[in-house]
Amino acid sequence: MASQIPALPQSYAPEPDSVFSDQTGFYSLDSNVPGLSKVILNKLSMTDYGEYRAAVEGKTRGVTFRNYKEMFEKMEETFKFCAGCNKLPAHLPEGQTLKRCVKCLYVYYCTKECQRADWPQHKKVCKMLRLGAIDKLVEWMMFTRDLPFPTEKWSKPVAEVKNWDDWLPMQGDLTPRLDAVLSGANMTKLWKDACRPRPEDQDLRESIWRIQSEFLSRVLSIGMAIQHFGLDPYAKPLTIHLAGASLSETMGARLTDFDELNHMFPGHQGLEVVMVGPQVVEGPIMRPPLRALGPRQRVYISAYKGLYHQFWEDLVEKEEAAKPDLVVGFHPGFHANQGLVQGWLPTLLLLRDYNIPAFFTLYNEMELKHSLQILLDLEMHIRGSGPNPFTSQRPEPVQARPNKPPVYCNSHYVCFMGFLPREELEGPDPDN
């Protein structure tokens, strides 16, 4: 008997501890640099968080830029604060401005004294932040459709491709594909408008690969989950639900985004990926999920805007969407605060009570540790956890605390399915 699923709140209006991760992100920014979220809204000419959400969802024009140069200037200004004392530009004495570190071009300081005092910490990550500064701009190639670049068919069976070192040799020489992006008109325009010198070509090639790896990491992680649970896409079609799909997965998403699965499982019986989350962005993927078997040897992508347990009640229980063979979550973040735990609780209980294979990724080992504890408290049967061999190769600086070690998308994973076995719940017999 499944646990009772709490009713969906009447309003999606986010609160400080809501399930809306970008709202939670705003509060996280302010907890480290008070007032930073207000700076971001001001630079984007917005008055409140509601206006930001509306712009993201395409309900209003919200942010308008006369050209890309103006847009990149605004982007650069939104995270300007002193990495030493956390002062914002508005809090500086008249005539004083923030100066950027000339080595990484990522962090700012209000005075030489602040920079010198911060150097023992900053020097540990300065080189890495330089990569982050380049990647932050090269990521724009995803929106211009220059990335991701096409990949080759696999020359090995999926069981033999266990990490990036196995995947890369099957792709041959990546240089022509990297150079096609490097020499494109959009790359030239990017650095013309970016208000900073264009990096060396080799630095840009490496950055292009890091952005590509972040994109592929999600698809390869799904393939890893399919294998981990012994699911066979050659025996029958598989339905995969992406619970908690966010802006990063759905903004600019294309119907071909998971086609790498065709290379992993050539000749499969059909794969359906349904992206479910309150932050799903309108686009070509916003189409109904399949009720029955999908097309063979193809990946069908659809999306639903809402919480996962609502999707289950509205479509799955009414047989308007197929039940999942696997549920995947990329960085659910329910370890972060009580509000996110409560937001995820109906979904986690649903997955447990219906004995659905689930695979979630995390940013680092600490996040994995806290998430494991939450899952164990819910009496989940953990089927595996640890470092993800297909982690993104792109270091992600922590925006509000740039001198912290960077994190990597899909760095770790946890698999769980059903209830913890009773002997583990009860513990060892004291008489034995």
C-alpha positions as CSV (number, residue, x, y, z in Angstrom):
1,M,0.0,0.0,0.0
2,A,1.5,3.3,-1.1
3,S,1.9,6.1,1.4
4,Q,-0.7,8.8,1.1
5,I,0.6,11.5,-1.2
6,P,0.1,15.0,0.2
7,A,-2.0,17.4,-1.8
8,L,-0.2,19.8,-4.1
9,P,-0.1,23.4,-2.7
10,Q,-2.7,25.7,-4.2
11,S,0.0,28.3,-5.2
12,Y,3.4,27.9,-6.6
13,A,4.5,31.2,-5.2
14,P,8.0,30.4,-3.8
15,E,9.0,31.0,-0.2
16,P,12.5,31.1,1.2
17,D,12.5,27.3,1.8
18,S,10.4,26.3,-1.3
19,V,11.0,23.6,-3.9
20,F,12.0,26.2,-6.4
21,S,15.7,25.8,-6.5
22,D,16.5,29.1,-8.1
23,Q,14.5,31.0,-5.4
24,T,16.5,29.0,-2.8
25,G,19.6,30.0,-4.8
26,F,18.7,33.7,-4.3
27,Y,18.6,33.2,-0.6
28,S,21.8,31.2,-0.6
29,L,23.5,34.1,-2.4
30,D,22.3,36.5,0.2
31,S,23.4,34.3,3.0
32,N,27.0,34.7,1.8
33,V,26.9,38.2,0.3
34,P,23.9,40.1,1.7
35,G,22.1,42.0,-1.0
36,L,23.6,40.2,-3.9
37,S,20.2,38.9,-5.2
38,K,18.9,42.5,-5.2
39,V,21.9,43.5,-7.3
40,I,21.1,40.8,-9.8
41,L,17.5,42.0,-10.1
42,N,18.6,45.6,-10.4
43,K,21.1,44.8,-13.2
44,L,18.4,42.9,-15.0
45,S,16.0,45.9,-14.6
46,M,13.6,43.7,-12.5
47,T,11.8,44.7,-9.3
48,D,11.2,41.3,-7.6
49,Y,11.6,37.5,-7.9
50,G,8.2,37.1,-9.5
51,E,9.3,39.2,-12.4
52,Y,12.4,37.1,-12.8
53,R,10.4,33.9,-12.9
54,A,8.0,35.4,-15.4
55,A,10.9,36.3,-17.7
56,V,12.5,32.8,-17.4
57,E,9.1,31.2,-18.3
58,G,8.6,33.5,-21.3
59,K,5.5,35.1,-19.9
60,T,6.9,38.6,-20.3
61,R,9.8,40.2,-22.1
62,G,11.4,41.1,-18.8
63,V,15.0,41.4,-19.9
64,T,15.7,43.3,-23.1
65,F,19.1,44.0,-24.5
66,R,20.0,46.1,-27.5
67,N,22.8,43.8,-28.5
68,Y,24.9,40.9,-27.1
69,K,27.6,43.3,-25.9
70,E,25.1,44.9,-23.5
71,M,23.9,41.5,-22.4
72,F,27.4,40.3,-21.6
73,E,28.1,43.6,-19.7
74,K,25.0,43.1,-17.6
75,M,25.9,39.4,-16.9
76,E,29.4,40.5,-15.8
77,E,28.0,43.2,-13.5
78,T,25.5,40.9,-11.7
79,F,28.2,39.1,-9.7
80,K,30.5,41.9,-8.9
81,F,31.4,41.9,-5.2
82,C,34.7,42.0,-3.3
83,A,35.9,38.4,-2.7
84,G,37.8,39.5,0.3
85,C,35.2,41.5,2.4
86,N,32.0,40.8,0.3
87,K,31.3,44.5,-0.3
88,L,29.0,45.3,-3.1
89,P,29.7,48.2,-5.6
90,A,27.0,50.3,-4.0
91,H,28.7,50.1,-0.6
92,L,32.1,51.5,-1.8
93,P,33.2,55.0,-1.1
94,E,32.5,57.5,-3.9
95,G,35.0,57.2,-6.7
96,Q,36.1,53.7,-5.7
97,T,35.4,50.7,-8.0
98,L,35.9,47.0,-7.8
99,K,39.0,45.7,-9.6
100,R,39.2,42.2,-11.2
101,C,42.0,39.7,-10.5
102,V,44.1,40.0,-13.7
103,K,45.0,36.3,-13.5
104,C,41.6,34.6,-13.3
105,L,39.4,37.4,-14.6
106,Y,36.7,36.0,-12.3
107,V,36.9,37.6,-8.8
108,Y,36.9,41.2,-7.8
109,Y,38.5,43.2,-4.9
110,C,37.7,46.6,-3.5
111,T,41.3,47.4,-2.4
112,K,44.8,46.0,-2.8
113,E,44.7,45.3,0.9
114,C,41.7,43.0,0.5
115,Q,43.3,41.2,-2.4
116,R,46.6,40.6,-0.5
117,A,44.7,39.4,2.6
118,D,42.6,37.0,0.4
119,W,45.5,35.7,-1.7
120,P,46.4,32.7,0.6
121,Q,42.9,31.3,-0.2
122,H,42.5,32.6,-3.7
123,K,45.8,31.2,-5.0
124,K,44.4,27.7,-4.4
125,V,41.7,28.2,-7.0
126,C,42.9,31.1,-9.2
127,K,43.9,28.9,-12.1
128,M,40.6,26.9,-11.9
129,L,38.6,30.1,-11.8
130,R,40.3,31.2,-15.0
131,L,38.8,28.2,-16.6
132,G,35.5,29.1,-15.1
133,A,35.6,32.6,-16.5
134,I,36.2,31.2,-20.0
135,D,33.5,28.5,-19.7
136,K,31.0,31.0,-18.5
137,L,31.1,32.7,-21.9
138,V,31.7,29.6,-24.1
139,E,28.6,28.1,-22.6
140,W,26.7,30.6,-24.8
141,M,27.6,28.3,-27.8
142,M,24.9,26.0,-26.4
143,F,22.2,28.7,-27.1
144,T,23.6,29.5,-30.5
145,R,23.3,25.8,-31.4
146,D,27.1,25.5,-32.1
147,L,27.1,23.0,-29.2
148,P,26.8,20.2,-28.6
149,F,28.7,18.9,-31.6
150,P,27.8,15.5,-33.1
151,T,29.2,12.3,-31.8
152,E,30.1,9.0,-33.4
153,K,28.5,5.6,-33.2
154,W,30.0,3.4,-30.6
155,S,32.4,0.7,-31.6
156,K,32.2,-1.1,-28.3
157,P,29.2,-2.6,-26.5
158,V,27.8,-0.4,-23.7
159,A,29.0,-2.8,-21.0
160,E,32.6,-2.1,-22.0
161,V,32.3,1.7,-21.9
162,K,32.8,2.3,-18.2
163,N,34.1,5.9,-18.1
164,W,35.3,8.8,-20.2
165,D,38.6,7.0,-21.0
166,D,36.6,4.3,-22.7
167,W,34.2,6.7,-24.5
168,L,36.8,9.2,-25.9
169,P,38.8,6.7,-28.1
170,M,35.5,5.7,-29.9
171,Q,35.2,9.3,-31.1
172,G,38.4,9.5,-33.0
173,D,40.1,12.9,-33.3
174,L,37.9,15.5,-31.8
175,T,40.0,18.4,-33.2
176,P,38.0,19.0,-36.4
177,R,34.7,19.2,-34.4
178,L,36.3,21.5,-31.8
179,D,37.8,23.7,-34.5
180,A,34.4,23.9,-36.3
181,V,33.0,25.6,-33.2
182,L,36.2,27.6,-32.6
183,S,36.2,29.1,-36.1
184,G,32.5,29.8,-36.3
185,A,31.0,33.2,-36.7
186,N,29.2,32.9,-33.3
187,M,32.5,32.3,-31.5
188,T,34.0,35.4,-33.1
189,K,31.0,37.5,-32.2
190,L,31.1,36.1,-28.6
191,W,34.5,37.5,-27.9
192,K,34.0,40.7,-29.8
193,D,31.0,41.4,-27.5
194,A,32.4,39.9,-24.3
195,C,34.5,43.0,-23.2
196,R,37.6,40.9,-22.6
197,P,40.5,39.5,-24.6
198,R,39.9,36.3,-26.6
199,P,41.8,33.4,-25.0
200,E,44.3,31.3,-26.9
201,D,42.7,28.8,-29.3
202,Q,43.9,25.8,-27.2
203,D,42.2,27.3,-24.1
204,L,39.0,27.6,-26.2
205,R,39.2,24.1,-27.5
206,E,39.5,22.8,-24.0
207,S,36.6,24.9,-22.8
208,I,34.4,23.7,-25.7
209,W,35.1,20.1,-24.6
210,R,34.3,20.9,-21.0
211,I,30.9,22.3,-22.0
212,Q,30.3,19.3,-24.3
213,S,31.1,16.9,-21.4
214,E,28.6,18.6,-19.1
215,F,25.9,18.1,-21.7
216,L,26.9,14.4,-22.4
217,S,27.3,13.7,-18.7
218,R,23.5,13.7,-18.2
219,V,22.9,11.2,-21.1
220,L,25.7,8.9,-20.2
221,S,24.6,8.9,-16.5
222,I,21.1,7.7,-17.7
223,G,22.8,4.9,-19.6
224,M,24.8,4.0,-16.5
225,A,21.5,3.9,-14.5
226,I,19.9,1.6,-17.1
227,Q,22.8,-0.9,-16.7
228,H,23.0,-0.6,-13.0
229,F,19.4,-1.8,-12.6
230,G,19.7,-4.5,-15.2
231,L,17.1,-2.9,-17.5
232,D,17.1,-4.2,-21.0
233,P,16.1,-1.8,-23.8
234,Y,16.4,-4.6,-26.3
235,A,13.7,-6.7,-24.6
236,K,11.1,-4.0,-24.4
237,P,10.7,-0.2,-24.7
238,L,11.8,1.8,-21.6
239,T,10.2,4.9,-20.1
240,I,12.5,7.2,-18.1
241,H,11.2,10.0,-16.0
242,L,13.5,13.0,-15.2
243,A,12.1,14.2,-11.8
244,G,12.9,17.7,-10.8
245,A,14.0,18.8,-14.4
246,S,15.2,22.3,-14.1
247,L,16.2,25.3,-16.2
248,S,19.6,23.9,-16.9
249,E,18.1,20.8,-18.5
250,T,15.1,22.3,-20.3
251,M,16.1,25.9,-21.4
252,G,16.8,25.6,-25.1
253,A,16.3,21.8,-25.0
254,R,16.0,20.0,-28.3
255,L,14.2,16.8,-29.3
256,T,17.6,15.3,-30.1
257,D,19.3,16.0,-26.7
258,F,19.3,12.3,-25.6
259,D,20.2,10.8,-29.0
260,E,23.5,9.5,-27.5
261,L,21.3,6.8,-26.0
262,N,20.9,5.5,-29.6
263,H,24.6,5.1,-29.8
264,M,24.7,3.4,-26.4
265,F,21.9,0.9,-27.3
266,P,21.8,0.6,-31.1
267,G,18.6,-1.1,-32.3
268,H,16.8,-0.7,-29.0
269,Q,13.0,-1.2,-28.8
270,G,12.3,2.5,-28.0
271,L,13.3,4.9,-25.2
272,E,11.0,7.6,-23.8
273,V,12.4,10.5,-21.7
274,V,9.8,12.6,-19.8
275,M,11.2,15.7,-18.2
276,V,9.1,16.7,-15.1
277,G,9.5,19.7,-12.9
278,P,8.1,23.1,-11.9
279,Q,10.9,24.9,-13.7
280,V,10.4,23.2,-17.1
281,V,10.8,25.9,-19.8
282,E,8.4,26.1,-22.7
283,G,9.9,24.7,-26.0
284,P,9.7,21.9,-28.5
285,I,10.0,19.3,-25.7
286,M,6.7,20.5,-24.2
287,R,4.5,17.8,-25.7
288,P,2.4,15.0,-24.1
289,P,4.1,11.9,-22.9
290,L,3.4,8.6,-24.7
291,R,0.6,6.3,-23.4
292,A,1.8,3.2,-25.2
293,L,5.0,1.9,-26.8
294,G,7.1,4.5,-28.5
295,P,8.9,4.3,-31.9
296,R,11.6,1.6,-32.1
297,Q,15.3,2.7,-32.3
298,R,14.4,6.3,-31.4
299,V,14.4,8.5,-28.3
300,Y,11.2,10.3,-27.7
301,I,11.4,13.4,-25.4
302,S,8.4,15.0,-23.7
303,A,7.8,17.3,-20.7
304,Y,5.4,18.2,-18.0
305,K,5.5,21.4,-15.9
306,G,4.8,20.6,-12.3
307,L,5.9,18.6,-9.3
308,Y,6.5,14.9,-9.9
309,H,3.8,13.6,-7.6
310,Q,1.3,15.9,-9.4
311,F,2.4,14.5,-12.7
312,W,1.9,11.0,-11.3
313,E,-1.7,11.8,-10.1
314,D,-2.7,13.7,-13.3
315,L,-1.3,11.4,-15.9
316,V,0.3,8.2,-14.8
317,E,-2.5,7.0,-12.5
318,K,-5.0,7.9,-15.3
319,E,-3.0,5.9,-17.7
320,E,-2.3,9.0,-19.9
321,A,1.4,8.4,-19.4
322,A,3.4,5.2,-19.2
323,K,4.7,4.1,-15.8
324,P,8.4,4.6,-15.5
325,D,11.0,1.8,-15.7
326,L,13.5,4.3,-14.2
327,V,13.4,7.7,-12.5
328,V,16.4,9.9,-12.7
329,G,17.1,13.2,-10.8
330,F,20.0,15.5,-11.6
331,H,21.1,17.4,-8.5
332,P,17.7,17.3,-6.6
333,G,19.3,19.3,-3.8
334,F,16.8,18.0,-1.1
335,H,19.7,17.9,1.3
336,A,20.0,21.7,1.2
337,N,17.2,22.8,3.5
338,Q,14.0,21.6,5.2
339,G,11.8,23.2,2.6
340,L,13.4,21.2,-0.2
341,V,13.1,18.0,1.8
342,Q,9.4,18.7,2.3
343,G,9.0,19.5,-1.4
344,W,10.7,16.2,-2.5
345,L,9.1,14.0,0.2
346,P,5.9,13.0,-1.8
347,T,8.1,12.0,-4.7
348,L,10.6,10.1,-2.6
349,L,7.8,8.2,-0.8
350,L,6.1,7.5,-4.1
351,L,9.3,6.1,-5.6
352,R,9.9,3.9,-2.5
353,D,6.4,2.6,-2.1
354,Y,6.0,1.8,-5.8
355,N,9.4,0.1,-5.8
356,I,10.6,2.2,-8.8
357,P,14.4,2.2,-9.6
358,A,15.8,5.6,-9.0
359,F,19.2,7.2,-9.8
360,F,20.1,10.7,-8.5
361,T,23.3,12.7,-9.1
362,L,25.0,15.1,-6.8
363,Y,27.7,17.7,-6.9
364,N,30.2,16.4,-4.4
365,E,30.8,13.8,-1.7
366,M,29.4,16.0,1.1
367,E,26.1,16.3,-0.7
368,L,26.1,12.6,-1.3
369,K,26.7,11.9,2.5
370,H,23.8,14.2,3.5
371,S,21.5,12.8,0.8
372,L,22.2,9.2,1.8
373,Q,21.3,10.0,5.4
374,I,17.9,11.5,4.3
375,L,17.2,8.4,2.1
376,L,18.1,6.0,4.9
377,D,15.9,8.0,7.3
378,L,13.1,7.3,4.8
379,E,13.9,3.6,4.9
380,M,15.1,3.5,1.3
381,H,17.0,0.5,0.0
382,I,20.2,2.0,-1.3
383,R,21.5,-0.1,-4.2
384,G,24.7,1.8,-4.9
385,S,26.5,5.1,-4.5
386,G,29.8,6.8,-5.2
387,P,31.8,8.8,-7.7
388,N,30.2,9.0,-11.2
389,P,32.6,7.9,-13.9
390,F,30.8,10.2,-16.3
391,T,31.0,13.3,-14.2
392,S,31.2,16.6,-16.1
393,Q,34.7,17.8,-16.8
394,R,33.7,21.4,-16.3
395,P,34.6,23.0,-12.9
396,E,31.7,25.1,-11.6
397,P,32.8,27.9,-9.3
398,V,30.5,28.5,-6.3
399,Q,29.1,31.9,-7.3
400,A,28.7,33.6,-3.9
401,R,31.9,32.0,-2.5
402,P,34.3,31.8,-5.4
403,N,37.3,30.8,-3.3
404,K,35.7,27.5,-2.3
405,P,36.8,24.5,-4.4
406,P,34.7,24.2,-7.5
407,V,32.0,21.5,-7.9
408,Y,31.3,19.3,-10.9
409,C,27.9,18.4,-12.3
410,N,26.9,14.8,-11.8
411,S,30.1,14.2,-9.8
412,H,28.5,11.5,-7.5
413,Y,25.4,9.3,-7.7
414,V,23.1,7.3,-5.5
415,C,20.8,4.4,-6.7
416,F,17.8,3.3,-4.6
417,M,14.8,1.1,-5.0
418,G,12.0,0.1,-2.6
419,F,12.2,-0.4,1.2
420,L,15.2,-1.2,3.2
421,P,15.2,-5.0,3.8
422,R,13.6,-5.8,7.1
423,E,16.7,-7.4,8.6
424,E,18.5,-4.1,8.1
425,L,15.6,-2.2,9.6
426,E,15.5,-4.4,12.7
427,G,19.3,-4.7,13.1
428,P,21.1,-7.9,14.3
429,D,19.5,-10.2,16.7
430,P,21.1,-9.5,20.1
431,D,20.9,-13.3,21.0
432,N,23.2,-14.2,18.0
